[in-house]
Amino acid sequence: MAAELVKGQNAGLAQPGVVLTVRGGVPADLSALLVTGAGKVRSDADFVFFNQPEAPGVRLDGTALAVTFAAVPADIEQIRAVITVAAEGTTFGGAVAPVAAVADAAGNPLYEYVIDGLDRESVVIALELYRRGEQWKVRAVGQGYAGGFADLVTDHGVSVDDEPAVATQPEVRTVPGEAALSFEKREKLDLRKREVAKVLLDKSAFGTRARVVLVIDKTGSMQKLYRGGTVHRVVERMIPVATQLDDDGTLEAYLYALTFAKLPDITVAGGEQWAQTYLHLTGTHDGIDYDSIGGRNDELPVMRAVIDTLTAGAAPTLVLFFTDGGFAKKREIAALMREAAALPAFWQFIGLGKANFGVLRTLDELDGRVVDNAGFFAIDDIDRVDDAELYRRLLGEFPDWLRAARTAGILR
């Protein structure tokens, strides 16, 4: 009797090998992608389908994928079983839900997964076999791929001869820690990385390396944004920016009010845990006294702290500064921005809500600067702005500053 899996659930595999099959639903073809920790095939030989039925440790035998774990190369971390509708114009939503099954080499059933909830999908990653140390495990994925089969395989690094436009797409960076994410989180991260890369490519800044600093307001007026999880989602959406700009894909982080706290860096793998640990308005968490930071805003201390980390002639820094208003010390802030203009950093201020943002709204007209080193935009509800638009606004002025800073000798 096979144990039932639900979407996202994983289970251990003690057997030396397994056989994967899919039954029911619309007629579909089965294939497999053998990928490294970066989520890519090593070469086209790691793509198993009807015209190429074998790869090391994996064999497609008609409608079944046989996997021998000992024969799978050590640098392959996941084997993704894919089902694709056989008839053009057909989708998985037009019939009963397909069932993915895992059996041992002798045919004894181990696990079954009913891939329900499908609608217009024509290609679905059904199951994923993956390593955890010396053990292999199976995960029920059931994730449709909106771009279709060609996009799925090219996104995994497979060459597709009849899709020449693929070569014009930017090659997004992969950073340490991505392999530790679930498939759903990796897919969301990858889509966001692509949106970031598109903006940089359009602005002729693709391939730029920059330190990324995240500054977040923790004043009392931000309470609703913290409690509703908006700030947590902001952090999640900033991580893809760091993956495409920062050398190691991390975000440096500060929380501020009257004073500030310099927090541990945010990594791809630890982003969710970081948010749970450090995004607070009051109390003591991980040794940090949030009450002592205050509940009202004074931007000067945290801005000074960031400025003091900048060194003339160093690599560029992008400061992403999220706030819901204040900035009452207009003269002092203007003086700091003039001072910072000679240093290798661009300050992108993002206003959350319908507050009075004071001097931020006049940054573009601020005189006395070597270059325009700051941008500002306000968003009433950031959760309602899609990723493409957010990254376009977030990164739109940074490439212009890069060129101006190089011309002025601020950047090498």
ABEGO torsion letter per residue (X at the ends): XBBBBBBGBBBBBABABBBBBBBEEBBBBBBBBBBBAAGBBABAAABBBAABABBBGBBBBEABBBBBAAABBAABABBBBBBBBABBGBBAAABBBBBBBBBBAAGBBABBBBBBGBBABABBBABBBBBBEABBBBBBAGBBBAAEAAAAAAAAGBBBAABAAAAABBBBBBBBGAAABBAAAAAAAAAAAAAAAAAAAAAGABGBBBBBBBBBBABAAAAAAAAAGAAAAAAAAAAAAAAAABAAGBBBBBBBBABBBBBBBBBAAAAAAAAAAABBABEBBGGBBAAAAEABBBAAAAAAAAAAABBBGBBBBBBBBBBAEEGABAAAAAAAAAAAAABBBBBBBBBBEABBAEAAAAAAABBGBABBABBBBBBABAAABBAAAAAAAAAAAAAAAAAAAAAAGABX
